[in-house]
Amino acid sequence: MFSKAIVRIPGKSLINGLTDSEYLGVPDYSKAIIQHQVYIEALKSCGLQVNVLEPCEEYPDSTFVEDVALITPKCAIITRPGAQSRRGEVEQIESVLKSEFNNIERIKAPGTIEAGDIMMVGSHYYIGLSDRTNTQGAEQIITILNKYGYTGSTVDLNDVLHLKTGLSYLENNILVVCGEFKNNLVFSSYEHVEIPDKESYAANCIRVNDFVIVPLGYPLSKDKISNFGYKVIEVDVSEFKKLDGGLSCLSLRY
């Protein structure tokens, strides 16, 4: 069960964020602010106390707080983003985490890792090897996890930006899967909620206590998740999709 979350309000510099989805257009800042507030209210409705951080204009992608830290039940780990332009964000989040956690670990060069590539399943952590997360970063994370009694393993990525772009764990051995992960033998022991390719964006959803928050506008995916017995909340994050960001990216939940 989660009780808290950390989010950061998007800055006006959001429109200059990293993206491989230019065809979707430039984010509308005004809409992004409204959508972010609705996202916060959704987290609160799931029972979370939300720590809302001020915008950080210097870093356009800083609203995607998930990538710069991994929070486990026993420690917080400051990552080292693979995107050079995001490296400074770790200092912005570290001061916040220091007030919450006694055990803070850090990833060091030449390792790179973004927590969008890390999926927790019980005491095991799957780590995607991507353009943003390298082998050295993954090895450091696994060493830290082992120190606290957890395990970790790597997954090669072919098509997606981050591991959790195409995977979401809903607890109870149920895994939301899309694209390259549907037939990946690494995840064959899980019961799959298969997301249609045309709704692939919905594969990034988040289980928050008794609810699953899904992006608005993907009815087939919503129905599939609902049919597994979950109470679903829809949130419009269309402006963040334009920056390759999803629901999990926008918060640190613990």
Protein Blocks (a to p, Z undefined) as FASTA:
>chain_A
ZZbdcdddddfklmmpccfklmnopadfklmmmmmmmmmmmmmmnopacddddddfklmk
lmmmmlmoccdfkbccddddfblklmmmmmmmmmmmmmmpmbdcddddfbdcdfklpcce
hjaccddddfkbcfklmmmmmmmmmmnopacdddddfkbmblklmgcceejhiacdehjl
mmgmklmmpccddddfklmmmmpccdehjbccddehilklmmmmmmnopacddddfklmm
mnopafklmpccZZ
